[in-house]
Amino acid sequence: MIVQITGKVTYPITLDPTVWIFDDRKLTFSEVFEDGITSEEEREIDELREQAERFNRAMYQQKVTPPVNKSVNRYEKERAVKGTFLMPLLPFLHTSDIHDEAKTAVLETSEGEKSVTAEEIRDAYALFAEKGKPLKDDGPIHLYMGDGSNKDEPIKGIKKIRFE
C-alpha cells in the first residue's frame, strides 16, 4: 500500500504510509482539527506521560538510572494503538520539488480521479491510521484539506498524486 508523487516534479517519490506510525511529524486528528486534545482516552494517555516524566525527574534527582525507555515506549505504544493519525504532506512535497508551472494535483483514487490546486495540497494532511490501524479498505490514505473544509468527507483511496 504505497502512494506515488509524480508528474511535474523534479524527484518522483514513493511514500509508504504504513511506516508513518513511527514518524515524529505525525499529528492526531484532534490536534489538527479540534485545537488539541479533546477525547477522554487521549487525556488519560497524556496524564500517563506526565506521570512518567515526573517519575523520571524524581529518579534523576536521586542519581539513579531510571528505566526511561520503558515509560516512553509504554506511552507511545498506547498512543499508537488507540490514535487516529494524520501526516502533513508539505515535507514530502518539498522533497519531490514540485515545478513552478504545476498548478493542479490530480489524485488518482480507487473511484477515479479528483483534482485540487497545488496550493491546496501543500496545506493538506493525509490520514493514514484510524484507531491505531492502517487504512485497508479505502486506503492507503485519505486527504484532508488544511482548512478543514472536507473534514466530514475526505478524499479517500488515494493511490497516486500527479502534478500537472
KELOPA-612684 format. One record per residue: residue number from 1; residue in three letters; y, z, x of N, C-alpha, C in turn. Coordinates in steps of 0.02 Angstrom, whole numbers, plus 50000, padded with zeros to 5 digits. Example, Ala and Ser with C-alpha at 12.3 -4.5 7.8 and 13.67 -1.06 7.14 Angstrom:
% KELOPA-612684
SITE num residuo    ny    nz    nx   cay   caz   cax    cy    cz    cx
SITE   1     ALA 49716 50390 50660 49775 50390 50615 49835 50390 50660
SITE   2     SER 49888 50354 50642 49947 50357 50684 50002 50394 50645
% end
This chain:
% KELOPA-612684
SITE num residuo    ny    nz    nx   cay   caz   cax    cy    cz    cx
SITE   1     MET 49941 50000 50042 50000 50000 50000 50062 50000 50044
SITE   2     ILE 50086 49941 50059 50144 49933 50103 50199 49896 50066
SITE   3     VAL 50259 49900 50095 50317 49864 50069 50348 49827 50127
SITE   4     GLN 50361 49762 50117 50391 49722 50169 50465 49711 50155
SITE   5     ILE 50505 49710 50208 50576 49692 50203 50582 49627 50241
SITE   6     THR 50599 49572 50205 50601 49506 50235 50663 49468 50212
SITE   7     GLY 50666 49405 50230 50721 49362 50209 50774 49357 50262
SITE   8     LYS 50837 49363 50241 50893 49356 50287 50904 49422 50324
SITE   9     VAL 50855 49437 50367 50859 49496 50410 50842 49475 50481
SITE  10     THR 50868 49511 50530 50852 49496 50599 50781 49518 50616
SITE  11     TYR 50761 49576 50591 50696 49604 50605 50658 49619 50540
SITE  12     PRO 50613 49574 50519 50572 49590 50460 50528 49650 50477
SITE  13     ILE 50525 49698 50432 50484 49758 50445 50437 49771 50387
SITE  14     THR 50386 49809 50402 50337 49830 50352 50340 49906 50347
SITE  15     LEU 50347 49931 50287 50352 50004 50275 50286 50029 50246
SITE  16     ASP 50265 50088 50267 50206 50121 50239 50229 50186 50207
SITE  17     PRO 50241 50185 50141 50267 50245 50107 50219 50304 50107
SITE  18     THR 50155 50293 50121 50108 50349 50120 50119 50398 50177
SITE  19     VAL 50153 50377 50230 50166 50423 50286 50235 50457 50281
SITE  20     TRP 50274 50438 50231 50341 50468 50223 50337 50542 50206
SITE  21     ILE 50281 50566 50183 50274 50637 50165 50288 50680 50226
SITE  22     PHE 50277 50653 50286 50288 50690 50348 50357 50678 50377
SITE  23     ASP 50398 50637 50346 50464 50619 50371 50515 50671 50349
SITE  24     ASP 50557 50692 50395 50608 50743 50380 50666 50716 50338
SITE  25     ARG 50671 50650 50331 50725 50621 50292 50712 50622 50217
SITE  26     LYS 50651 50638 50197 50634 50638 50126 50674 50691 50088
SITE  27     LEU 50688 50676 50025 50725 50722 49982 50686 50731 49918
SITE  28     THR 50695 50789 49887 50663 50798 49822 50704 50764 49768
SITE  29     PHE 50673 50750 49712 50707 50717 49657 50767 50758 49634
SITE  30     SER 50759 50824 49631 50814 50866 49609 50871 50868 49659
SITE  31     GLU 50857 50862 49724 50910 50861 49774 50953 50798 49766
SITE  32     VAL 50923 50744 49747 50960 50681 49741 50997 50675 49675
SITE  33     PHE 50964 50690 49619 50993 50676 49554 51015 50737 49515
SITE  34     GLU 50997 50796 49536 51015 50855 49497 51054 50906 49537
SITE  35     ASP 51085 50884 49591 51128 50926 49633 51093 50990 49656
SITE  36     GLY 51034 50983 49683 51000 51040 49713 50938 51060 49675
SITE  37     ILE 50913 51118 49692 50851 51143 49665 50861 51168 49594
SITE  38     THR 50819 51144 49548 50825 51167 49479 50759 51192 49451
SITE  39     SER 50704 51166 49474 50641 51187 49444 50619 51255 49471
SITE  40     GLU 50584 51292 49430 50560 51359 49448 50513 51357 49508
SITE  41     GLU 50470 51306 49512 50423 51302 49568 50460 51294 49634
SITE  42     GLU 50512 51252 49635 50549 51241 49696 50587 51303 49716
SITE  43     ARG 50612 51341 49668 50646 51405 49684 50597 51453 49717
SITE  44     GLU 50536 51457 49689 50486 51502 49717 50469 51482 49789
SITE  45     ILE 50463 51417 49801 50448 51393 49868 50505 51409 49915
SITE  46     ASP 50567 51402 49892 50625 51419 49933 50625 51493 49950
SITE  47     GLU 50609 51535 49901 50606 51607 49914 50552 51623 49966
SITE  48     LEU 50495 51589 49962 50442 51599 50011 50466 51580 50081
SITE  49     ARG 50502 51525 50086 50529 51504 50151 50578 51556 50178
SITE  50     GLU 50622 51581 50135 50670 51632 50157 50635 51695 50180
SITE  51     GLN 50582 51716 50145 50544 51774 50165 50512 51763 50233
SITE  52     ALA 50485 51703 50244 50454 51687 50308 50506 51689 50364
SITE  53     GLU 50566 51663 50351 50618 51665 50402 50639 51736 50418
SITE  54     ARG 50645 51779 50366 50663 51850 50378 50608 51884 50420
SITE  55     PHE 50546 51870 50404 50490 51898 50441 50493 51875 50514
SITE  56     ASN 50505 51811 50525 50508 51784 50593 50565 51816 50632
SITE  57     ARG 50623 51825 50601 50679 51857 50636 50661 51929 50655
SITE  58     ALA 50629 51965 50609 50610 52034 50624 50560 52037 50681
SITE  59     MET 50514 51992 50682 50464 51991 50736 50496 51972 50802
SITE  60     TYR 50543 51926 50802 50577 51908 50864 50617 51968 50891
SITE  61     GLN 50647 52006 50847 50685 52064 50869 50640 52115 50902
SITE  62     GLN 50577 52118 50883 50530 52165 50912 50497 52137 50975
SITE  63     LYS 50519 52077 50996 50492 52043 51055 50418 52028 51049
SITE  64     VAL 50395 52014 50989 50326 51995 50978 50325 51921 50959
SITE  65     THR 50278 51885 50986 50273 51814 50969 50246 51807 50898
SITE  66     PRO 50287 51783 50852 50264 51777 50783 50224 51713 50771
SITE  67     PRO 50184 51712 50719 50148 51651 50702 50193 51604 50661
SITE  68     VAL 50244 51577 50695 50295 51537 50661 50265 51477 50627
SITE  69     ASN 50222 51441 50661 50194 51380 50634 50155 51392 50569
SITE  70     LYS 50121 51447 50563 50083 51461 50503 50130 51469 50443
SITE  71     SER 50186 51504 50453 50234 51514 50399 50267 51448 50378
SITE  72     VAL 50288 51409 50427 50321 51346 50412 50272 51297 50381
SITE  73     ASN 50212 51293 50408 50162 51247 50380 50143 51266 50309
SITE  74     ARG 50140 51330 50294 50123 51351 50226 50177 51329 50178
SITE  75     TYR 50239 51337 50197 50295 51315 50155 50294 51240 50145
SITE  76     GLU 50287 51203 50200 50287 51130 50196 50228 51105 50156
SITE  77     LYS 50170 51136 50164 50111 51116 50127 50121 51127 50052
SITE  78     GLU 50148 51184 50034 50161 51200 49964 50211 51150 49935
SITE  79     ARG 50262 51134 49973 50313 51088 49950 50284 51017 49942
SITE  80     ALA 50242 50996 49990 50213 50929 49987 50164 50922 49929
SITE  81     VAL 50128 50975 49913 50078 50972 49860 50110 50968 49791
SITE  82     LYS 50168 50998 49783 50200 51002 49717 50260 50956 49708
SITE  83     GLY 50286 50928 49762 50350 50894 49759 50349 50822 49736
SITE  84     THR 50405 50800 49709 50419 50731 49693 50472 50709 49742
SITE  85     PHE 50456 50660 49785 50499 50643 49841 50526 50573 49840
SITE  86     LEU 50588 50568 49864 50623 50505 49872 50642 50496 49945
SITE  87     MET 50646 50433 49966 50667 50417 50034 50727 50371 50029
SITE  88     PRO 50783 50388 50063 50839 50341 50064 50819 50277 50100
SITE  89     LEU 50838 50219 50074 50819 50156 50105 50866 50135 50161
SITE  90     LEU 50925 50163 50165 50975 50142 50213 50950 50141 50286
SITE  91     PRO 50915 50192 50310 50892 50189 50380 50846 50129 50395
SITE  92     PHE 50805 50111 50347 50760 50054 50356 50798 49988 50352
SITE  93     LEU 50849 49986 50311 50890 49925 50306 50930 49915 50370
SITE  94     HIS 50954 49970 50400 50988 49965 50465 50941 49939 50518
SITE  95     THR 50880 49962 50518 50831 49941 50567 50816 49866 50561
SITE  96     SER 50811 49842 50499 50796 49770 50490 50857 49726 50501
SITE  97     ASP 50916 49755 50505 50978 49719 50520 50990 49660 50473
SITE  98     ILE 51012 49677 50413 51025 49627 50361 51083 49582 50382
SITE  99     HIS 51075 49517 50374 51128 49469 50391 51187 49478 50343
SITE 100     ASP 51247 49463 50368 51308 49470 50327 51308 49424 50266
SITE 101     GLU 51277 49366 50272 51277 49319 50216 51227 49337 50161
SITE 102     ALA 51184 49386 50172 51137 49408 50121 51175 49448 50068
SITE 103     LYS 51177 49423 50007 51213 49455 49953 51168 49486 49900
SITE 104     THR 51104 49464 49899 51057 49486 49847 50993 49511 49878
SITE 105     ALA 50965 49562 49848 50899 49587 49867 50852 49573 49809
SITE 106     VAL 50802 49531 49821 50753 49515 49769 50694 49563 49778
SITE 107     LEU 50680 49600 49726 50625 49648 49727 50564 49616 49695
SITE 108     GLU 50513 49604 49736 50451 49575 49710 50407 49632 49686
SITE 109     THR 50397 49634 49620 50358 49688 49589 50294 49661 49560
SITE 110     SER 50253 49707 49536 50190 49686 49505 50202 49651 49439
SITE 111     GLU 50261 49655 49411 50278 49624 49348 50328 49566 49355
SITE 112     GLY 50339 49543 49415 50386 49488 49426 50441 49508 49475
SITE 113     GLU 50494 49469 49476 50549 49480 49522 50610 49508 49486
SITE 114     LYS 50644 49554 49519 50708 49581 49493 50758 49578 49551
SITE 115     SER 50820 49564 49534 50872 49558 49585 50923 49613 49578
SITE 116     VAL 50945 49638 49636 51001 49685 49640 51045 49661 49697
SITE 117     THR 51106 49684 49698 51151 49663 49753 51131 49700 49817
SITE 118     ALA 51150 49671 49872 51135 49702 49937 51171 49769 49944
SITE 119     GLU 51229 49775 49914 51266 49838 49915 51231 49892 49875
SITE 120     GLU 51204 49874 49817 51168 49923 49776 51107 49951 49812
SITE 121     ILE 51071 49908 49846 51009 49931 49878 51023 49975 49939
SITE 122     ARG 51081 49968 49969 51099 50011 50025 51104 50085 50005
SITE 123     ASP 51124 50097 49943 51130 50165 49918 51068 50188 49879
SITE 124     ALA 51016 50147 49878 50958 50161 49836 50909 50209 49870
SITE 125     TYR 50865 50237 49829 50813 50282 49851 50746 50256 49827
SITE 126     ALA 50694 50265 49868 50627 50244 49849 50585 50306 49834
SITE 127     LEU 50560 50309 49773 50514 50363 49753 50446 50343 49781
SITE 128     PHE 50415 50388 49820 50351 50372 49849 50297 50423 49834
SITE 129     ALA 50315 50481 49808 50265 50532 49790 50288 50569 49728
SITE 130     GLU 50242 50578 49682 50256 50614 49621 50205 50670 49614
SITE 131     LYS 50231 50732 49609 50188 50792 49606 50140 50793 49665
SITE 132     GLY 50166 50775 49724 50128 50778 49785 50078 50721 49796
SITE 133     LYS 50075 50673 49751 50027 50618 49757 50063 50552 49766
SITE 134     PRO 50036 50507 49808 50066 50441 49815 50061 50402 49749
SITE 135     LEU 50106 50356 49739 50107 50315 49678 50052 50262 49684
SITE 136     LYS 50000 50266 49644 49945 50219 49649 49949 50164 49596
SITE 137     ASP 49957 50184 49532 49954 50135 49477 50013 50087 49477
SITE 138     ASP 50074 50112 49483 50133 50069 49480 50174 50076 49544
SITE 139     GLY 50140 50082 49600 50173 50092 49664 50169 50029 49706
SITE 140     PRO 50184 50032 49768 50188 50092 49810 50254 50129 49806
SITE 141     ILE 50308 50096 49781 50371 50132 49774 50405 50114 49708
SITE 142     HIS 50448 50159 49685 50494 50147 49630 50564 50150 49659
SITE 143     LEU 50609 50108 49635 50676 50106 49661 50725 50139 49613
SITE 144     TYR 50762 50187 49639 50816 50221 49601 50882 50204 49634
SITE 145     MET 50931 50185 49594 50997 50172 49620 51031 50238 49639
SITE 146     GLY 51072 50236 49690 51104 50297 49714 51150 50330 49664
SITE 147     ASP 51178 50291 49618 51223 50320 49568 51186 50350 49508
SITE 148     GLY 51119 50343 49507 51079 50372 49453 51079 50330 49390
SITE 149     SER 51105 50270 49393 51110 50228 49333 51042 50210 49303
SITE 150     ASN 50990 50207 49344 50923 50192 49317 50876 50252 49326
SITE 151     LYS 50903 50311 49324 50863 50372 49335 50805 50377 49286
SITE 152     ASP 50814 50356 49224 50762 50361 49174 50716 50300 49173
SITE 153     GLU 50738 50244 49200 50698 50183 49202 50704 50150 49270
SITE 154     PRO 50668 50176 49320 50671 50146 49387 50635 50078 49389
SITE 155     ILE 50647 50041 49441 50612 49978 49453 50546 49997 49486
SITE 156     LYS 50490 49982 49454 50425 50006 49477 50384 49950 49509
SITE 157     GLY 50334 49971 49547 50285 49925 49575 50313 49878 49628
SITE 158     ILE 50361 49901 49668 50392 49857 49718 50344 49847 49777
SITE 159     LYS 50330 49783 49792 50285 49765 49847 50323 49734 49905
SITE 160     LYS 50382 49705 49890 50420 49670 49942 50493 49669 49924
SITE 161     ILE 50536 49676 49975 50609 49670 49966 50630 49610 50009
SITE 162     ARG 50656 49559 49975 50676 49498 50009 50751 49488 50001
SITE 163     PHE 50786 49481 50057 50858 49471 50055 50875 49396 50056
SITE 164     GLU 50919 49376 50010 50940 49306 50005 51015 49301 50007
% end
